[in-house]
Amino acid sequence: MKEDKTLDVGALCEALLFFSKTHVVLDQGTLGLFVQAEFLDDFIEMLKRGHLTASYAPEMPALYTNTTGGLLEHGFTIIRTVGSDTEGPIKRSPDALLFQLGKHFEDKGKARAYHRQLCKLVSFKNLDDTGKVVAKAADDIAEPKFAAEIARMSLMRLGVPANEIKFSRLNILPLGDGKFAIDSDIDFSNLKKKYPAITGSNDLFPAVGDARLDIALAAQHNAAFIGNTANQRIVETILNKAIGAQLNVNDVPRAIYDFISVDTPSVREAINSGQRTPHEFIDLLGSADAFRKWLNAQNPDKDLIQEMLREKTSSGWLEKLPVKASRFGLFSAAGLLTDLVAPGSSVALGAVDAFLIDKLAKKWRPHFFVENKLRGFLDNNRF
C-alpha cells in the first residue's frame, strides 16, 4: 500500500482477509495519513498480532517543479527526510521516523512512545535505488491518451466535478534528463478561484510516480498492489499498456460477497463508511485463520464459489457420525473416532486430535466463516 490524499483503511483490512501476506510500505505520506485518521494504534496492534508486516522508508516519490527562463520544468524523483536547521541532519532511517512522528504530535513524549513501538515492529529499507524506476513515469505521460486520463483523474481528486474538466490540448514536451514541460489549455486560473486545493499544472501527474514505485515494489516482492481506487487504476493502466494484461485483485473478494448476497457491502466499504471499525475487524481476523488458509490454498483459476457451494451442500462423514461421538469424542472418545474415520488403522492420537479439532468444529469449511462470521461483520450484527 502507498500514500494518497485519503487513507483507504478498508482496502488494507480487506487485503488482510483475502491475501496470505500483506506488507505496508510506510513512507512519509502514509505515516501522516495514519496519524490523521487515528489509525496508528490499530496499525500497531495488527503488527503485534502478526496480521501484517511493514517497512519504513524515509523517502517518497515526488514531482518537482522549477522555473527556468520563464518555463516551468517538471520531473519525477525521490525525496528524502534530511532534517532541519534546529535538529540537524538525519542520517539513519529510525531517526527519520522519529523526526516525522515529531512533526505529527505536539506531545513529544507521545511521539517517542510510538517510535519505540514501531522500531520493534517494522523493518527499515531505503528506496534510494528506485529513482530510475520513478523517472519512467515521464515515459507514461508522454502518451496523450494516458496523460489526459490521469489529468482528469487528478483534477477530480482535488474536488473538480467531471463536467467542469474541459480541455482540448494536453501535450508533454520532453526537455532532456527526465525533465518535461506541460502544454495545455486547462484554465487553471479559473479553477484556482473555485477549488483552493489546485495550484497549477504540477497537480496533474504526481500520482504516476507513486504508481511506478508501487509496480516496482510489487514486482520486487512478487506481490499484488492493493491501494486506493485511483492509484490502483493508474497501476492497472500502466500494466495494461506495458504488458497487455489487466489484473483485477478484487475478483475473489467480490465473488465471496456475492456468495452471501449481491447486496452485501465489501469489507472495504463497511470500514470506509464507518459502519465497522478497524478494531472490530481485528476481532474478525481472530476467527478467520481456517478460511484464509483454505482460500490461499486454492488454485487461482478454480471457481471458488462452486467450491464453497460444494462444501455447503455436501453431507460428508461428519453429518453421519453418532451424536454422542461428535459431541464428546473430541475429549473422551478419540479411540472410537479413530475407528470411525480410519477403521483398523493405528493413527497416532495426536494426529487424530488435530484432525478432529479442525473437522468437528466445521470451521474448516469455507462457508462456515463466510456465513457465520463475515456476514455478521458486514451486516453490522454480532459475529
Phi, psi and chi 1 to 4 in degrees:
 res  aa     phi    psi   chi1   chi2   chi3   chi4
   1 MET       -  147.0  -67.7 -165.1   60.7      -
   2 LYS  -131.3  174.8  -67.0  -69.1  -72.4  103.1
   3 GLU   -73.8  146.9  179.9  -94.2  -14.8      -
   4 ASP  -151.4  178.7 -178.2   32.8      -      -
   5 LYS   -67.9  -25.9  -61.5  -64.6 -177.3 -177.8
   6 THR  -126.4  149.1   55.7      -      -      -
   7 LEU   -90.6  121.5  179.1   61.2      -      -
   8 ASP   -95.4   77.3 -163.8  -22.3      -      -
   9 VAL   -63.2  -36.1  179.3      -      -      -
  10 GLY   -61.1  -37.3      -      -      -      -
  11 ALA   -65.3  -40.1      -      -      -      -
  12 LEU   -63.7  -46.2  172.5   58.2      -      -
  13 CYS   -63.5  -41.9  -68.5      -      -      -
  14 GLU   -63.2  -37.1 -167.5  164.5   77.1      -
  15 ALA   -62.1  -37.9      -      -      -      -
  16 LEU   -63.8  -31.5  -65.8  178.7      -      -
  17 LEU   -80.1  -37.5 -177.3   59.4      -      -
  18 PHE  -105.8   -6.8  -69.6  106.6      -      -
  19 PHE  -119.4  145.4  -71.0   83.6      -      -
  20 SER   -67.6  -33.1   58.3      -      -      -
  21 LYS  -137.9  139.7  -65.5 -179.4 -179.3  178.9
  22 THR  -131.4  128.9  -57.6      -      -      -
  23 HIS  -124.4  133.3 -175.9   82.9      -      -
  24 VAL  -106.8  126.6  174.1      -      -      -
  25 VAL   -89.9  108.1  177.8      -      -      -
  26 LEU   -93.9   91.3 -165.9   63.0      -      -
  27 ASP   -97.8 -173.0   63.1   11.1      -      -
  28 GLN   -57.5  -47.2  -63.0  177.3   30.7      -
  29 GLY   -67.0  -43.4      -      -      -      -
  30 THR   -63.5  -42.3  -52.4      -      -      -
  31 LEU   -58.9  -44.3  178.3   64.5      -      -
  32 GLY   -61.6  -40.7      -      -      -      -
  33 LEU   -66.8  -37.3  -68.9  173.8      -      -
  34 PHE   -60.7  -41.8  -80.5   14.4      -      -
  35 VAL   -68.0  -47.7  174.2      -      -      -
  36 GLN   -61.7  -36.4  -66.7  167.2   21.3      -
  37 ALA   -85.3    2.5      -      -      -      -
  38 GLU    55.0   40.3  -61.7 -178.3  -10.4      -
  39 PHE  -103.7   -6.5  177.2   65.0      -      -
  40 LEU   -61.8  -39.5 -161.9   52.3      -      -
  41 ASP   -64.2  -44.7  -72.3  -43.9      -      -
  42 ASP   -65.4  -38.4  -70.9  -38.2      -      -
  43 PHE   -61.0  -44.6  175.4   66.6      -      -
  44 ILE   -64.1  -38.7  -71.5  173.8      -      -
  45 GLU   -64.4  -40.0 -175.0   62.8   25.2      -
  46 MET   -62.2  -39.4  -69.2  174.9  177.3      -
  47 LEU   -65.1  -43.5  -71.5  169.3      -      -
  48 LYS   -61.9  -38.1  -72.8 -179.4  177.0  177.9
  49 ARG   -83.1   -2.5  -62.8 -166.2 -173.4 -167.7
  50 GLY    78.4   16.7      -      -      -      -
  51 HIS   -72.4  -25.9  -66.0  -41.7      -      -
  52 LEU  -150.9  170.3   53.4   76.2      -      -
  53 THR  -122.7  165.1   57.6      -      -      -
  54 ALA  -152.8  153.3      -      -      -      -
  55 SER  -131.7  144.5   56.8      -      -      -
  56 TYR  -103.5  134.3  172.6   77.1      -      -
  57 ALA  -125.5  127.1      -      -      -      -
  58 PRO   -75.7   -2.3   27.3  -33.1      -      -
  59 GLU  -103.6  166.1  -55.6   89.8    3.0      -
  60 MET  -157.6  150.4   64.4 -177.7  -65.5      -
  61 PRO   -69.8  150.3   22.8  -30.1      -      -
  62 ALA  -152.9  157.7      -      -      -      -
  63 LEU  -110.6  111.5  176.6   65.0      -      -
  64 TYR   -94.7  155.6   68.3   85.4      -      -
  65 THR  -135.3  128.2  -57.8      -      -      -
  66 ASN  -124.6  153.8  -67.1  -36.5      -      -
  67 THR  -108.0  119.1  -57.5      -      -      -
  68 THR  -126.5  113.6  -56.6      -      -      -
  69 GLY    59.6   34.4      -      -      -      -
  70 GLY    83.0   -2.5      -      -      -      -
  71 LEU  -103.9  131.9  178.3   67.4      -      -
  72 LEU   -79.5  117.7  -73.4  179.4      -      -
  73 GLU  -104.6  134.1  -64.4 -178.2  -15.0      -
  74 HIS  -118.7  157.9  -52.2  -81.2      -      -
  75 GLY  -166.2  149.1      -      -      -      -
  76 PHE   -91.8  139.4  -67.3   98.2      -      -
  77 THR  -155.5 -178.5 -171.2      -      -      -
  78 ILE  -115.3  128.9  -65.7  -74.0      -      -
  79 ILE  -109.0  155.3   60.1  174.7      -      -
  80 ARG  -132.3  147.1  178.7 -176.2  173.5   87.6
  81 THR   -68.8  119.0  -59.0      -      -      -
  82 VAL  -112.4  -10.2  -64.1      -      -      -
  83 GLY   111.4 -156.7      -      -      -      -
  84 SER  -150.5  168.1   65.2      -      -      -
  85 ASP   -63.8  -34.2  -66.4  -23.8      -      -
  86 THR   -80.3  -35.7   56.2      -      -      -
  87 GLU  -102.5   -5.2  -60.6 -172.3   29.5      -
  88 GLY    83.8  177.5      -      -      -      -
  89 PRO   -72.3  152.3   27.2  -34.7      -      -
  90 ILE  -111.8  125.7  -66.7  175.2      -      -
  91 LYS  -111.9  -28.2  -63.3 -178.0  179.4  179.8
  92 ARG  -105.0  141.7  -61.1  172.6   60.4 -110.8
  93 SER   -60.4  -42.3  -65.3      -      -      -
  94 PRO   -59.2  -34.6  -27.2   37.0      -      -
  95 ASP   -68.5  -34.9  -63.9  -25.6      -      -
  96 ALA   -65.5  -37.5      -      -      -      -
  97 LEU   -62.2  -45.4  174.2   57.5      -      -
  98 LEU   -62.5  -41.6  179.8   58.1      -      -
  99 PHE   -59.8  -44.4  177.7   81.3      -      -
 100 GLN   -67.1  -41.2  -69.7  -63.6  -32.2      -
 101 LEU   -62.7  -38.0  -72.9  167.8      -      -
 102 GLY   -62.9  -27.6      -      -      -      -
 103 LYS   -74.6  -23.5  -68.4  174.9   60.9  177.0
 104 HIS   -96.9  -17.7  -65.4  -62.6      -      -
 105 PHE  -123.4  124.2  -66.9  101.6      -      -
 106 GLU   -66.8  -33.8  -66.6 -176.6    4.9      -
 107 ASP   -79.5  103.0 -175.7  -16.7      -      -
 108 LYS   -65.4  -29.5  -58.9  -54.4  177.3 -174.2
 109 GLY   -64.6  -38.9      -      -      -      -
 110 LYS   -66.5  -40.0 -169.0  171.8 -174.2  178.6
 111 ALA   -61.5  -42.9      -      -      -      -
 112 ARG   -66.9  -35.7  -72.4 -168.4  -66.2  -89.7
 113 ALA   -64.9  -44.5      -      -      -      -
 114 TYR   -63.7  -38.0  -82.8  121.8      -      -
 115 HIS   -61.7  -43.3 -178.4 -106.2      -      -
 116 ARG   -62.1  -43.2  -74.9 -167.0  -64.4  -90.5
 117 GLN   -66.1  -46.5  -67.2 -172.9   75.2      -
 118 LEU   -66.6  -36.1  -72.5  170.5      -      -
 119 CYS   -63.2  -26.1  -78.0      -      -      -
 120 LYS   -82.2  -17.9  -63.9  176.4 -178.1  177.2
 121 LEU  -114.1  -20.8  -62.7  167.5      -      -
 122 VAL  -114.2  157.0  -53.7      -      -      -
 123 SER   -96.3  164.1   60.1      -      -      -
 124 PHE  -118.7  119.8  -66.3   90.2      -      -
 125 LYS  -141.3  118.9 -174.4  172.1 -176.7  179.4
 126 ASN   -73.7  156.0  -67.0   -5.1      -      -
 127 LEU  -110.9   23.9  -57.7  177.7      -      -
 128 ASP   -58.1  -32.4  -68.2  -28.7      -      -
 129 ASP   -83.9    7.4   59.3  -15.9      -      -
 130 THR  -101.5    2.2   57.7      -      -      -
 131 GLY   -57.0  -42.5      -      -      -      -
 132 LYS   -67.1  -34.0  -67.1 -179.0  179.6  179.8
 133 VAL   -66.0  -46.3  171.1      -      -      -
 134 VAL   -63.8  -35.4  171.6      -      -      -
 135 ALA   -61.5  -21.6      -      -      -      -
 136 LYS   -65.2  -15.1  -72.5 -177.1  177.1  -66.2
 137 ALA   -59.5  -28.8      -      -      -      -
 138 ALA   -63.3  -34.9      -      -      -      -
 139 ASP   -68.5  -34.4  -63.1  -30.0      -      -
 140 ASP   -64.0  -48.0  -64.4  -38.3      -      -
 141 ILE   -77.9   -6.1   61.1  174.4      -      -
 142 ALA   -69.3  -17.3      -      -      -      -
 143 GLU   -84.6  116.7 -174.3  174.4  -47.4      -
 144 PRO   -54.2  -45.5  -27.0   36.1      -      -
 145 LYS   -64.4  -41.6  -71.0 -176.2  178.7  179.8
 146 PHE   -63.6  -46.6 -179.4   85.8      -      -
 147 ALA   -60.0  -42.1      -      -      -      -
 148 ALA   -64.8  -41.9      -      -      -      -
 149 GLU   -63.8  -44.7 -179.2 -178.6   -6.5      -
 150 ILE   -66.9  -38.4  -58.7  -57.4      -      -
 151 ALA   -61.4  -44.8      -      -      -      -
 152 ARG   -63.2  -43.6  -69.9 -170.7 -179.8   91.5
 153 MET   -60.5  -42.9 -170.8 -174.3  -56.0      -
 154 SER   -65.5  -42.4  -62.2      -      -      -
 155 LEU   -65.6  -37.8  -68.5  172.8      -      -
 156 MET   -65.6  -36.9  -70.1  175.9   65.6      -
 157 ARG   -67.8  -21.9  -70.2  167.2   73.5  178.5
 158 LEU   -92.9    8.6  -68.8  170.9      -      -
 159 GLY   103.2   -0.4      -      -      -      -
 160 VAL   -82.6  124.0 -176.7      -      -      -
 161 PRO   -62.7  149.1  -21.1   32.5      -      -
 162 ALA   -57.2  -36.4      -      -      -      -
 163 ASN   -73.3   -9.6   61.6  -16.3      -      -
 164 GLU  -100.5   -0.9  -66.1 -172.8   28.9      -
 165 ILE   -93.5  100.9  -58.3  174.9      -      -
 166 LYS  -132.0  123.5  -60.6  175.7 -178.6  178.1
 167 PHE  -158.0  150.7   58.0   89.8      -      -
 168 SER  -116.9   -7.1   58.8      -      -      -
 169 ARG  -137.2  125.8 -171.9  179.9   78.4 -106.0
 170 LEU  -151.0  102.6  178.4   60.0      -      -
 171 ASN  -120.7  139.5  -59.7  -47.6      -      -
 172 ILE  -103.2  119.1  -53.1  -58.5      -      -
 173 LEU  -105.4  110.0  -50.7  175.6      -      -
 174 PRO   -67.5  138.9   23.2  -31.8      -      -
 175 LEU  -118.1    3.2  -58.3  175.1      -      -
 176 GLY    90.1  155.0      -      -      -      -
 177 ASP    57.1   31.5  -63.8  -32.3      -      -
 178 GLY    79.9   -0.8      -      -      -      -
 179 LYS   -88.6  155.8  -61.1  177.3 -177.4  178.1
 180 PHE  -154.6  159.9   57.6   90.1      -      -
 181 ALA  -115.2  156.5      -      -      -      -
 182 ILE  -115.2  122.7  -59.3  173.3      -      -
 183 ASP  -113.5  115.3  170.3   45.7      -      -
 184 SER  -150.7  163.9   78.2      -      -      -
 185 ASP  -106.8   25.6   58.6   -3.7      -      -
 186 ILE   -68.9  130.4  -61.7  175.0      -      -
 187 ASP   -85.4   79.4 -170.8   -6.0      -      -
 188 PHE   -67.0  -33.9  -75.4  105.2      -      -
 189 SER   -61.2  -38.7   58.7      -      -      -
 190 ASN   -74.2  -40.0 -176.6   50.4      -      -
 191 LEU   -64.6  -36.3  -69.4  175.6      -      -
 192 LYS   -61.3  -34.3  -71.3  178.6 -174.2  178.4
 193 LYS   -66.8  -34.4  -64.1  175.2 -176.1  177.2
 194 LYS   -95.2  -28.3  -59.4  175.9   65.8  174.3
 195 TYR  -130.1   95.5  -53.1  101.1      -      -
 196 PRO   -58.2  -23.7  -20.2   31.0      -      -
 197 ALA   -70.1  -17.6      -      -      -      -
 198 ILE   -84.0  133.2  -67.7  178.7      -      -
 199 THR  -114.0  -30.2   60.3      -      -      -
 200 GLY   158.2 -158.9      -      -      -      -
 201 SER   -64.3  -21.2   58.8      -      -      -
 202 ASN   -70.6   -5.9   53.3  -57.6      -      -
 203 ASP   -83.1  -10.7  -66.9  -34.6      -      -
 204 LEU   -77.9  -35.4  -61.9  179.2      -      -
 205 PHE  -128.1    9.8  -57.2  116.8      -      -
 206 PRO   -59.5  -30.4   19.2  -31.4      -      -
 207 ALA   -67.4  -19.4      -      -      -      -
 208 VAL   -69.7  -36.0 -175.4      -      -      -
 209 GLY   -64.1  -40.6      -      -      -      -
 210 ASP   -58.8  -45.8  -78.6  -20.3      -      -
 211 ALA   -62.7  -41.3      -      -      -      -
 212 ARG   -62.2  -40.6  -90.8  -66.5  173.3 -178.3
 213 LEU   -66.9  -40.5 -179.7   57.5      -      -
 214 ASP   -57.5  -44.9  -66.5  -27.8      -      -
 215 ILE   -63.2  -42.5  -67.9  171.6      -      -
 216 ALA   -63.5  -43.7      -      -      -      -
 217 LEU   -68.0  -40.5  -67.2  173.6      -      -
 218 ALA   -63.4  -41.9      -      -      -      -
 219 ALA   -65.8  -38.2      -      -      -      -
 220 GLN   -62.1  -37.1 -170.4  178.0   58.6      -
 221 HIS  -101.0    5.1  -65.0  -77.7      -      -
 222 ASN    52.9   52.2 -167.9   26.2      -      -
 223 ALA  -131.1  167.0      -      -      -      -
 224 ALA   -93.3  145.1      -      -      -      -
 225 PHE   -87.2  129.3  163.3   73.1      -      -
 226 ILE  -121.6  124.9  -55.5  -65.9      -      -
 227 GLY  -162.4 -166.4      -      -      -      -
 228 ASN   -62.8  157.6   61.4   79.7      -      -
 229 THR   -59.6  -43.1  -58.2      -      -      -
 230 ALA   -63.8  -49.7      -      -      -      -
 231 ASN   -63.8  -34.9  -89.5   28.2      -      -
 232 GLN   -64.5  -38.3 -152.7  159.4  -42.3      -
 233 ARG   -64.2  -39.6  -78.4  180.0   57.1 -163.9
 234 ILE   -65.6  -44.7  -62.5  174.6      -      -
 235 VAL   -58.4  -47.3  167.8      -      -      -
 236 GLU   -64.7  -36.2  -69.1  171.5   -2.4      -
 237 THR   -66.1  -42.2  -58.1      -      -      -
 238 ILE   -64.0  -44.2  -67.6  173.9      -      -
 239 LEU   -64.5  -40.6  -70.1  175.5      -      -
 240 ASN   -64.1  -38.6 -169.8   39.5      -      -
 241 LYS   -70.3  -37.3  177.6  168.8   64.7   73.5
 242 ALA   -81.7  -42.5      -      -      -      -
 243 ILE  -125.3    4.0   61.4  176.6      -      -
 244 GLY    69.5   25.3      -      -      -      -
 245 ALA  -130.0  134.2      -      -      -      -
 246 GLN  -115.9  118.2 -170.3  149.7   -7.9      -
 247 LEU  -101.2  127.6  -50.9  176.2      -      -
 248 ASN  -115.1  101.0 -171.1  -11.4      -      -
 249 VAL   -77.5   -2.2  -63.7      -      -      -
 250 ASN   -91.9   -3.8  -65.9  -43.9      -      -
 251 ASP   -58.1  -49.7  -77.4  -13.5      -      -
 252 VAL   -65.6  -52.8  170.7      -      -      -
 253 PRO   -60.5  -38.7   10.5  -23.2      -      -
 254 ARG   -64.3  -37.1 -173.9   63.2  -99.5  169.8
 255 ALA   -64.6  -37.9      -      -      -      -
 256 ILE   -63.6  -43.8  -61.6  -64.2      -      -
 257 TYR   -65.5  -38.9  -57.3  135.9      -      -
 258 ASP   -66.8  -27.2  -69.5  -17.8      -      -
 259 PHE   -63.1  -37.2  171.2   77.3      -      -
 260 ILE   -73.8  -53.7  -55.9  173.6      -      -
 261 SER  -173.4  141.6  166.6      -      -      -
 262 VAL   -65.8  -17.3  -67.4      -      -      -
 263 ASP   -95.5    1.2  -61.5  -37.8      -      -
 264 THR   -73.6  129.5  -59.6      -      -      -
 265 PRO   -70.6  162.7   28.1  -35.6      -      -
 266 SER   -86.2  166.9   65.8      -      -      -
 267 VAL   -57.2  -43.0  166.8      -      -      -
 268 ARG   -57.1  -47.1 -168.7  175.3 -167.4  172.7
 269 GLU   -68.6  -41.4  -67.4  165.3  -20.8      -
 270 ALA   -62.9  -39.3      -      -      -      -
 271 ILE   -78.3  -45.0  -68.3  177.2      -      -
 272 ASN   -66.4  -25.7  -72.2  -17.1      -      -
 273 SER   -82.7  -10.7   67.6      -      -      -
 274 GLY    89.4    0.3      -      -      -      -
 275 GLN   -65.9  -32.1  -64.5  177.9   17.0      -
 276 ARG  -131.5  154.5  -75.1  -65.6 -162.9  178.0
 277 THR  -106.1  157.5   67.1      -      -      -
 278 PRO   -58.2  -34.0  -27.0   36.0      -      -
 279 HIS   -64.7  -39.8 -173.5   76.3      -      -
 280 GLU   -65.0  -35.7  -70.7  175.5  -47.3      -
 281 PHE   -65.5  -37.2  178.4   77.3      -      -
 282 ILE   -57.9  -40.1  -66.8  173.6      -      -
 283 ASP   -63.8  -39.4  -68.1  -23.0      -      -
 284 LEU   -61.6  -40.7  174.7   69.8      -      -
 285 LEU   -59.9  -27.6  -81.2  178.8      -      -
 286 GLY   -62.3  -22.0      -      -      -      -
 287 SER  -109.7   10.7   59.8      -      -      -
 288 ALA  -103.6    2.5      -      -      -      -
 289 ASP   -57.0  -49.0  -74.0  -11.6      -      -
 290 ALA   -64.5  -40.8      -      -      -      -
 291 PHE   -63.6  -43.7  170.0   76.8      -      -
 292 ARG   -65.7  -39.3  -66.4  175.3   71.6 -116.8
 293 LYS   -64.0  -42.8  -71.6  178.4 -179.1  177.7
 294 TRP   -62.3  -48.5  168.7   81.4      -      -
 295 LEU   -60.6  -42.5 -173.8   63.6      -      -
 296 ASN   -76.0  -12.4  -71.3  -53.6      -      -
 297 ALA   -90.4   -7.5      -      -      -      -
 298 GLN   -78.2  151.8  -56.8  -54.2  -55.8      -
 299 ASN   -70.5  128.3 -174.0  -37.7      -      -
 300 PRO   -56.9  -22.7  -23.9   33.2      -      -
 301 ASP   -87.4   -8.3  -64.2  -32.9      -      -
 302 LYS   -76.9  145.1 -178.6 -179.0  -70.1 -174.3
 303 ASP   -77.2  101.5 -173.0  -26.0      -      -
 304 LEU   -64.5  -33.7  -62.8 -178.4      -      -
 305 ILE   -69.3  -39.2  -60.4  -51.8      -      -
 306 GLN   -61.3  -38.8  -75.0 -172.4    0.0      -
 307 GLU   -63.2  -42.0  174.8   69.7   10.1      -
 308 MET   -67.6  -39.8  -65.6  180.0   73.1      -
 309 LEU   -64.3  -38.6  -71.9  171.6      -      -
 310 ARG   -61.0  -44.4 -174.8 -172.7   69.7   78.5
 311 GLU   -65.8  -37.6  -67.6  -72.9    1.3      -
 312 LYS   -68.2  -36.7 -177.4  177.2 -179.8  179.2
 313 THR   -97.0   -8.0   57.4      -      -      -
 314 SER   -73.3  146.4   66.0      -      -      -
 315 SER  -118.8   72.3   55.0      -      -      -
 316 GLY   -76.1 -162.7      -      -      -      -
 317 TRP   -61.4  -26.7   65.0  -92.1      -      -
 318 LEU   -62.9  -44.1 -178.8   59.8      -      -
 319 GLU   -68.5  -18.1  -76.0   72.8   25.1      -
 320 LYS   -92.2   -7.4  -62.4  177.4 -178.7  178.2
 321 LEU   -67.4  146.7  -75.5  177.2      -      -
 322 PRO   -58.0  143.4  -21.4   32.0      -      -
 323 VAL   -56.1  -45.0  174.6      -      -      -
 324 LYS   -61.7  -40.8 -177.9  177.0 -179.9 -180.0
 325 ALA   -66.5  -44.2      -      -      -      -
 326 SER   -70.5  -25.8   60.7      -      -      -
 327 ARG   -83.4  -41.2 -179.0  177.2  -60.5  173.2
 328 PHE  -114.0  -10.8  -59.4  107.8      -      -
 329 GLY   -62.7  -30.4      -      -      -      -
 330 LEU   -59.2  -31.1 -176.1   62.2      -      -
 331 PHE  -106.5  -34.2  -55.4  101.8      -      -
 332 SER  -128.5   -4.9   60.3      -      -      -
 333 ALA  -131.7   40.4      -      -      -      -
 334 ALA   -58.1  -37.6      -      -      -      -
 335 GLY   -64.4  -44.8      -      -      -      -
 336 LEU   -58.8  -44.7  169.0   62.5      -      -
 337 LEU   -71.1  -26.9  -72.9  170.2      -      -
 338 THR   -61.4  -42.7  -59.8      -      -      -
 339 ASP   -67.1  -35.6  -69.8  -26.0      -      -
 340 LEU   -68.4  -40.3  -72.3  169.9      -      -
 341 VAL   -79.0  -46.1  174.7      -      -      -
 342 ALA  -138.0   80.0      -      -      -      -
 343 PRO   -54.1  132.2  -23.2   33.4      -      -
 344 GLY    76.9    2.9      -      -      -      -
 345 SER   -91.1  163.4   65.9      -      -      -
 346 SER  -114.1   56.9   55.9      -      -      -
 347 VAL   -69.3  136.8 -178.6      -      -      -
 348 ALA   -61.4  142.3      -      -      -      -
 349 LEU   -58.8  -41.3 -177.0   60.2      -      -
 350 GLY   -61.6  -39.2      -      -      -      -
 351 ALA   -66.7  -39.2      -      -      -      -
 352 VAL   -63.8  -44.2  172.2      -      -      -
 353 ASP   -59.7  -44.2  -73.4  -15.9      -      -
 354 ALA   -63.5  -39.2      -      -      -      -
 355 PHE   -63.6  -43.9 -178.3   77.4      -      -
 356 LEU   -70.0  -35.6  -66.1  175.5      -      -
 357 ILE   -59.2  -41.6  -71.3  171.6      -      -
 358 ASP   -73.4  -46.1  -74.9  -22.0      -      -
 359 LYS   -81.6  -45.6  -58.0  -58.5 -175.6 -176.5
 360 LEU   -66.6  -31.8  -73.0  179.3      -      -
 361 ALA   -72.3  -15.5      -      -      -      -
 362 LYS    68.4    1.6  -69.7 -171.1  178.4 -178.7
 363 LYS   -73.8   -7.3  -67.8 -175.7  179.9 -179.2
 364 TRP   -73.9  -22.1   67.5  -74.7      -      -
 365 ARG   -78.2  130.6  -65.6  176.4  176.4 -125.1
 366 PRO   -60.4  -35.2   16.8  -29.6      -      -
 367 HIS   -69.9  -22.7   80.0  -85.0      -      -
 368 PHE   -61.2  -51.3 -179.5   92.8      -      -
 369 PHE   -66.1  -43.9  170.0   78.6      -      -
 370 VAL   -61.6  -45.7  171.2      -      -      -
 371 GLU   -83.6  -32.9  -68.3 -162.0  -28.1      -
 372 ASN   -97.9  -19.1  -67.2  -81.7      -      -
 373 LYS  -118.0  -57.0  -60.6  -67.0 -176.9  178.9
 374 LEU   -64.9  -41.9 -176.6   57.3      -      -
 375 ARG   -59.2  -44.6 -178.4 -164.3  -69.8  -85.7
 376 GLY   -61.9  -38.9      -      -      -      -
 377 PHE   -63.2  -47.1  179.9   86.2      -      -
 378 LEU   -72.1  -31.3  -61.9  174.7      -      -
 379 ASP   -84.9    2.8  -70.6  -16.2      -      -
 380 ASN    63.5   31.9 -152.4   22.6      -      -
 381 ASN  -104.9  175.9  -61.8  -38.6      -      -
 382 ARG   -66.4  145.6  -66.4 -174.6   64.4 -174.8
 383 PHE  -138.7      -   59.0   92.9      -      -
